[in-house]
Each structure stands twice: as C-alpha cells, then as structure tokens.
Amino acid sequence: MKESKASAKEQRRSVAEQIWLHYYNQKLYDKGLITADERNRMTNRINARGRGDGAKGKRYEECR
C-alpha cells in the first residue's frame, strides 16, 4: 500500500513537472527568445523525459 502511494505521488510530481516545462517552453517561444525549431526540439525532449525513453520522443506535430 505504501509503495503504491509513493508511486502515485511520484507520478503526480512528474506530471506537474512536465506541465511546467511545457508552459515555460511555450512562454520562451511566445516572447521570441527561442525559435519554433528550438521549441519543437525541447517539446520532444520534455515528452521523452516524461515517458522515460531518453531522447526518443514523439514529434512535436504528433503532440498537438
């Protein structure tokens, strides 16, 4: 039981972290501080990090 609670808590933390990373990535793009290509690459990395499969992520267009 404790293990599942810890796992659920870790999963919620991971999802929240991923949401914030996507938010700031988009804000950087909106302010013109990064290019669309940089935003897309970072989006792919954020998605891959959330799934735990390294740099292998969905393409940005598949995530929208």
Jmol script that loads the backbone (N, CA, C; Angstrom):
load data "model"
ATOM      1  N   MET A   1       0.823  -1.193   0.000  1.00  0.00           N
ATOM      2  CA  MET A   1       0.000   0.000   0.000  1.00  0.00           C
ATOM      3  C   MET A   1       0.864   1.253   0.000  1.00  0.00           C
ATOM      4  N   LYS A   2       1.888   1.298   0.862  1.00  0.00           N
ATOM      5  CA  LYS A   2       2.773   2.456   0.901  1.00  0.00           C
ATOM      6  C   LYS A   2       3.477   2.648  -0.429  1.00  0.00           C
ATOM      7  N   GLU A   3       3.855   1.520  -1.045  1.00  0.00           N
ATOM      8  CA  GLU A   3       4.563   1.595  -2.315  1.00  0.00           C
ATOM      9  C   GLU A   3       3.692   2.225  -3.398  1.00  0.00           C
ATOM     10  N   SER A   4       2.411   1.874  -3.443  1.00  0.00           N
ATOM     11  CA  SER A   4       1.528   2.444  -4.466  1.00  0.00           C
ATOM     12  C   SER A   4       1.267   3.920  -4.202  1.00  0.00           C
ATOM     13  N   LYS A   5       1.185   4.316  -2.933  1.00  0.00           N
ATOM     14  CA  LYS A   5       1.012   5.736  -2.613  1.00  0.00           C
ATOM     15  C   LYS A   5       2.240   6.535  -3.016  1.00  0.00           C
ATOM     16  N   ALA A   6       3.410   5.980  -2.736  1.00  0.00           N
ATOM     17  CA  ALA A   6       4.654   6.648  -3.115  1.00  0.00           C
ATOM     18  C   ALA A   6       4.757   6.749  -4.632  1.00  0.00           C
ATOM     19  N   SER A   7       4.382   5.672  -5.308  1.00  0.00           N
ATOM     20  CA  SER A   7       4.421   5.664  -6.761  1.00  0.00           C
ATOM     21  C   SER A   7       3.449   6.683  -7.342  1.00  0.00           C
ATOM     22  N   ALA A   8       2.249   6.761  -6.794  1.00  0.00           N
ATOM     23  CA  ALA A   8       1.257   7.722  -7.269  1.00  0.00           C
ATOM     24  C   ALA A   8       1.733   9.149  -7.020  1.00  0.00           C
ATOM     25  N   LYS A   9       2.346   9.368  -5.868  1.00  0.00           N
ATOM     26  CA  LYS A   9       2.853  10.707  -5.538  1.00  0.00           C
ATOM     27  C   LYS A   9       3.972  11.098  -6.506  1.00  0.00           C
ATOM     28  N   GLU A  10       4.856  10.172  -6.788  1.00  0.00           N
ATOM     29  CA  GLU A  10       5.953  10.429  -7.723  1.00  0.00           C
ATOM     30  C   GLU A  10       5.410  10.693  -9.124  1.00  0.00           C
ATOM     31  N   GLN A  11       4.388   9.962  -9.520  1.00  0.00           N
ATOM     32  CA  GLN A  11       3.797  10.162 -10.841  1.00  0.00           C
ATOM     33  C   GLN A  11       3.143  11.547 -10.936  1.00  0.00           C
ATOM     34  N   ARG A  12       2.437  11.963  -9.892  1.00  0.00           N
ATOM     35  CA  ARG A  12       1.828  13.305  -9.886  1.00  0.00           C
ATOM     36  C   ARG A  12       2.899  14.385  -9.967  1.00  0.00           C
ATOM     37  N   ARG A  13       4.004  14.188  -9.230  1.00  0.00           N
ATOM     38  CA  ARG A  13       5.094  15.155  -9.253  1.00  0.00           C
ATOM     39  C   ARG A  13       5.694  15.244 -10.661  1.00  0.00           C
ATOM     40  N   SER A  14       5.865  14.092 -11.296  1.00  0.00           N
ATOM     41  CA  SER A  14       6.432  14.042 -12.632  1.00  0.00           C
ATOM     42  C   SER A  14       5.523  14.736 -13.652  1.00  0.00           C
ATOM     43  N   VAL A  15       4.230  14.507 -13.543  1.00  0.00           N
ATOM     44  CA  VAL A  15       3.273  15.148 -14.457  1.00  0.00           C
ATOM     45  C   VAL A  15       3.280  16.658 -14.257  1.00  0.00           C
ATOM     46  N   ALA A  16       3.297  17.096 -13.008  1.00  0.00           N
ATOM     47  CA  ALA A  16       3.323  18.535 -12.721  1.00  0.00           C
ATOM     48  C   ALA A  16       4.592  19.166 -13.290  1.00  0.00           C
ATOM     49  N   GLU A  17       5.710  18.480 -13.138  1.00  0.00           N
ATOM     50  CA  GLU A  17       6.971  18.986 -13.668  1.00  0.00           C
ATOM     51  C   GLU A  17       6.910  19.108 -15.183  1.00  0.00           C
ATOM     52  N   GLN A  18       6.332  18.110 -15.825  1.00  0.00           N
ATOM     53  CA  GLN A  18       6.221  18.127 -17.281  1.00  0.00           C
ATOM     54  C   GLN A  18       5.315  19.282 -17.743  1.00  0.00           C
ATOM     55  N   ILE A  19       4.236  19.527 -17.040  1.00  0.00           N
ATOM     56  CA  ILE A  19       3.333  20.633 -17.381  1.00  0.00           C
ATOM     57  C   ILE A  19       4.070  21.965 -17.307  1.00  0.00           C
ATOM     58  N   TRP A  20       4.829  22.159 -16.218  1.00  0.00           N
ATOM     59  CA  TRP A  20       5.580  23.409 -16.063  1.00  0.00           C
ATOM     60  C   TRP A  20       6.644  23.567 -17.142  1.00  0.00           C
ATOM     61  N   LEU A  21       7.324  22.491 -17.504  1.00  0.00           N
ATOM     62  CA  LEU A  21       8.333  22.580 -18.556  1.00  0.00           C
ATOM     63  C   LEU A  21       7.703  22.968 -19.892  1.00  0.00           C
ATOM     64  N   HIS A  22       6.553  22.392 -20.211  1.00  0.00           N
ATOM     65  CA  HIS A  22       5.851  22.761 -21.445  1.00  0.00           C
ATOM     66  C   HIS A  22       5.411  24.223 -21.395  1.00  0.00           C
ATOM     67  N   TYR A  23       4.929  24.659 -20.244  1.00  0.00           N
ATOM     68  CA  TYR A  23       4.477  26.044 -20.079  1.00  0.00           C
ATOM     69  C   TYR A  23       5.626  27.023 -20.346  1.00  0.00           C
ATOM     70  N   TYR A  24       6.758  26.820 -19.686  1.00  0.00           N
ATOM     71  CA  TYR A  24       7.882  27.731 -19.857  1.00  0.00           C
ATOM     72  C   TYR A  24       8.482  27.643 -21.247  1.00  0.00           C
ATOM     73  N   ASN A  25       8.491  26.481 -21.828  1.00  0.00           N
ATOM     74  CA  ASN A  25       8.964  26.328 -23.197  1.00  0.00           C
ATOM     75  C   ASN A  25       8.106  27.180 -24.140  1.00  0.00           C
ATOM     76  N   GLN A  26       6.793  27.123 -23.983  1.00  0.00           N
ATOM     77  CA  GLN A  26       5.895  27.905 -24.831  1.00  0.00           C
ATOM     78  C   GLN A  26       6.064  29.402 -24.581  1.00  0.00           C
ATOM     79  N   LYS A  27       6.243  29.801 -23.324  1.00  0.00           N
ATOM     80  CA  LYS A  27       6.436  31.225 -22.996  1.00  0.00           C
ATOM     81  C   LYS A  27       7.709  31.762 -23.637  1.00  0.00           C
ATOM     82  N   LEU A  28       8.785  30.976 -23.618  1.00  0.00           N
ATOM     83  CA  LEU A  28      10.024  31.406 -24.266  1.00  0.00           C
ATOM     84  C   LEU A  28       9.801  31.630 -25.756  1.00  0.00           C
ATOM     85  N   TYR A  29       9.043  30.745 -26.362  1.00  0.00           N
ATOM     86  CA  TYR A  29       8.731  30.890 -27.787  1.00  0.00           C
ATOM     87  C   TYR A  29       7.848  32.110 -28.026  1.00  0.00           C
ATOM     88  N   ASP A  30       6.819  32.276 -27.206  1.00  0.00           N
ATOM     89  CA  ASP A  30       5.904  33.417 -27.364  1.00  0.00           C
ATOM     90  C   ASP A  30       6.636  34.753 -27.260  1.00  0.00           C
ATOM     91  N   LYS A  31       7.649  34.820 -26.414  1.00  0.00           N
ATOM     92  CA  LYS A  31       8.409  36.056 -26.221  1.00  0.00           C
ATOM     93  C   LYS A  31       9.518  36.226 -27.259  1.00  0.00           C
ATOM     94  N   GLY A  32       9.661  35.260 -28.150  1.00  0.00           N
ATOM     95  CA  GLY A  32      10.656  35.347 -29.206  1.00  0.00           C
ATOM     96  C   GLY A  32      12.066  35.026 -28.752  1.00  0.00           C
ATOM     97  N   LEU A  33      12.210  34.383 -27.605  1.00  0.00           N
ATOM     98  CA  LEU A  33      13.536  34.064 -27.087  1.00  0.00           C
ATOM     99  C   LEU A  33      14.098  32.770 -27.672  1.00  0.00           C
ATOM    100  N   ILE A  34      13.233  31.916 -28.214  1.00  0.00           N
ATOM    101  CA  ILE A  34      13.662  30.706 -28.901  1.00  0.00           C
ATOM    102  C   ILE A  34      12.884  30.583 -30.210  1.00  0.00           C
ATOM    103  N   THR A  35      13.448  29.861 -31.137  1.00  0.00           N
ATOM    104  CA  THR A  35      12.793  29.669 -32.434  1.00  0.00           C
ATOM    105  C   THR A  35      11.781  28.526 -32.352  1.00  0.00           C
ATOM    106  N   ALA A  36      10.967  28.416 -33.387  1.00  0.00           N
ATOM    107  CA  ALA A  36       9.993  27.319 -33.441  1.00  0.00           C
ATOM    108  C   ALA A  36      10.712  25.974 -33.444  1.00  0.00           C
ATOM    109  N   ASP A  37      11.843  25.898 -34.141  1.00  0.00           N
ATOM    110  CA  ASP A  37      12.601  24.654 -34.175  1.00  0.00           C
ATOM    111  C   ASP A  37      13.121  24.292 -32.779  1.00  0.00           C
ATOM    112  N   GLU A  38      13.622  25.273 -32.058  1.00  0.00           N
ATOM    113  CA  GLU A  38      14.103  25.023 -30.694  1.00  0.00           C
ATOM    114  C   GLU A  38      12.950  24.609 -29.776  1.00  0.00           C
ATOM    115  N   ARG A  39      11.810  25.270 -29.934  1.00  0.00           N
ATOM    116  CA  ARG A  39      10.627  24.907 -29.138  1.00  0.00           C
ATOM    117  C   ARG A  39      10.207  23.470 -29.414  1.00  0.00           C
ATOM    118  N   ASN A  40      10.182  23.105 -30.685  1.00  0.00           N
ATOM    119  CA  ASN A  40       9.763  21.754 -31.059  1.00  0.00           C
ATOM    120  C   ASN A  40      10.727  20.693 -30.526  1.00  0.00           C
ATOM    121  N   ARG A  41      12.031  20.958 -30.627  1.00  0.00           N
ATOM    122  CA  ARG A  41      13.010  20.014 -30.107  1.00  0.00           C
ATOM    123  C   ARG A  41      12.874  19.871 -28.594  1.00  0.00           C
ATOM    124  N   MET A  42      12.669  20.988 -27.906  1.00  0.00           N
ATOM    125  CA  MET A  42      12.526  20.931 -26.453  1.00  0.00           C
ATOM    126  C   MET A  42      11.234  20.194 -26.081  1.00  0.00           C
ATOM    127  N   THR A  43      10.167  20.413 -26.820  1.00  0.00           N
ATOM    128  CA  THR A  43       8.909  19.701 -26.575  1.00  0.00           C
ATOM    129  C   THR A  43       9.121  18.198 -26.698  1.00  0.00           C
ATOM    130  N   ASN A  44       9.856  17.794 -27.729  1.00  0.00           N
ATOM    131  CA  ASN A  44      10.150  16.367 -27.901  1.00  0.00           C
ATOM    132  C   ASN A  44      10.942  15.822 -26.717  1.00  0.00           C
ATOM    133  N   ARG A  45      11.895  16.588 -26.247  1.00  0.00           N
ATOM    134  CA  ARG A  45      12.712  16.141 -25.107  1.00  0.00           C
ATOM    135  C   ARG A  45      11.898  16.064 -23.826  1.00  0.00           C
ATOM    136  N   ILE A  46      11.020  17.033 -23.622  1.00  0.00           N
ATOM    137  CA  ILE A  46      10.163  17.019 -22.427  1.00  0.00           C
ATOM    138  C   ILE A  46       9.263  15.790 -22.464  1.00  0.00           C
ATOM    139  N   ASN A  47       8.665  15.515 -23.618  1.00  0.00           N
ATOM    140  CA  ASN A  47       7.784  14.350 -23.754  1.00  0.00           C
ATOM    141  C   ASN A  47       8.549  13.046 -23.534  1.00  0.00           C
ATOM    142  N   ALA A  48       9.752  12.963 -24.083  1.00  0.00           N
ATOM    143  CA  ALA A  48      10.561  11.758 -23.920  1.00  0.00           C
ATOM    144  C   ALA A  48      10.956  11.580 -22.461  1.00  0.00           C
ATOM    145  N   ARG A  49      11.267  12.656 -21.802  1.00  0.00           N
ATOM    146  CA  ARG A  49      11.651  12.588 -20.393  1.00  0.00           C
ATOM    147  C   ARG A  49      10.490  12.059 -19.550  1.00  0.00           C
ATOM    148  N   GLY A  50       9.286  12.499 -19.857  1.00  0.00           N
ATOM    149  CA  GLY A  50       8.112  12.069 -19.119  1.00  0.00           C
ATOM    150  C   GLY A  50       7.819  10.592 -19.291  1.00  0.00           C
ATOM    151  N   ARG A  51       8.185  10.050 -20.465  1.00  0.00           N
ATOM    152  CA  ARG A  51       7.961   8.626 -20.723  1.00  0.00           C
ATOM    153  C   ARG A  51       9.149   7.790 -20.297  1.00  0.00           C
ATOM    154  N   GLY A  52      10.288   8.452 -20.032  1.00  0.00           N
ATOM    155  CA  GLY A  52      11.469   7.727 -19.598  1.00  0.00           C
ATOM    156  C   GLY A  52      12.167   6.954 -20.698  1.00  0.00           C
ATOM    157  N   ASP A  53      12.026   7.406 -21.944  1.00  0.00           N
ATOM    158  CA  ASP A  53      12.691   6.683 -23.035  1.00  0.00           C
ATOM    159  C   ASP A  53      13.811   7.517 -23.660  1.00  0.00           C
ATOM    160  N   GLY A  54      14.465   8.315 -22.858  1.00  0.00           N
ATOM    161  CA  GLY A  54      15.610   9.083 -23.342  1.00  0.00           C
ATOM    162  C   GLY A  54      15.210  10.136 -24.352  1.00  0.00           C
ATOM    163  N   ALA A  55      15.964  10.241 -25.435  1.00  0.00           N
ATOM    164  CA  ALA A  55      15.718  11.277 -26.431  1.00  0.00           C
ATOM    165  C   ALA A  55      14.695  10.862 -27.479  1.00  0.00           C
ATOM    166  N   LYS A  56      14.174   9.660 -27.384  1.00  0.00           N
ATOM    167  CA  LYS A  56      13.193   9.192 -28.366  1.00  0.00           C
ATOM    168  C   LYS A  56      11.816   9.721 -27.985  1.00  0.00           C
ATOM    169  N   GLY A  57      11.366  10.745 -28.635  1.00  0.00           N
ATOM    170  CA  GLY A  57      10.070  11.310 -28.306  1.00  0.00           C
ATOM    171  C   GLY A  57       9.197  11.439 -29.530  1.00  0.00           C
ATOM    172  N   LYS A  58       7.936  11.688 -29.305  1.00  0.00           N
ATOM    173  CA  LYS A  58       7.043  11.957 -30.425  1.00  0.00           C
ATOM    174  C   LYS A  58       7.464  13.261 -31.078  1.00  0.00           C
ATOM    175  N   ARG A  59       7.202  13.368 -32.327  1.00  0.00           N
ATOM    176  CA  ARG A  59       7.456  14.628 -32.993  1.00  0.00           C
ATOM    177  C   ARG A  59       6.460  15.648 -32.468  1.00  0.00           C
ATOM    178  N   TYR A  60       6.854  16.900 -32.483  1.00  0.00           N
ATOM    179  CA  TYR A  60       6.022  17.974 -31.937  1.00  0.00           C
ATOM    180  C   TYR A  60       4.634  17.970 -32.565  1.00  0.00           C
ATOM    181  N   GLU A  61       4.576  17.780 -33.871  1.00  0.00           N
ATOM    182  CA  GLU A  61       3.292  17.827 -34.560  1.00  0.00           C
ATOM    183  C   GLU A  61       2.347  16.730 -34.084  1.00  0.00           C
ATOM    184  N   GLU A  62       2.889  15.602 -33.651  1.00  0.00           N
ATOM    185  CA  GLU A  62       2.070  14.496 -33.167  1.00  0.00           C
ATOM    186  C   GLU A  62       1.500  14.781 -31.765  1.00  0.00           C
ATOM    187  N   CYS A  63       2.086  15.749 -31.086  1.00  0.00           N
ATOM    188  CA  CYS A  63       1.692  16.035 -29.696  1.00  0.00           C
ATOM    189  C   CYS A  63       0.616  17.115 -29.615  1.00  0.00           C
ATOM    190  N   ARG A  64       0.392  17.819 -30.677  1.00  0.00           N
ATOM    191  CA  ARG A  64      -0.571  18.938 -30.645  1.00  0.00           C
ATOM    192  C   ARG A  64      -1.961  18.450 -30.873  1.00  0.00           C
TER     193      ARG A  64
END
end "model"
wireframe off; spacefill off
backbone 0.3
color backbone group
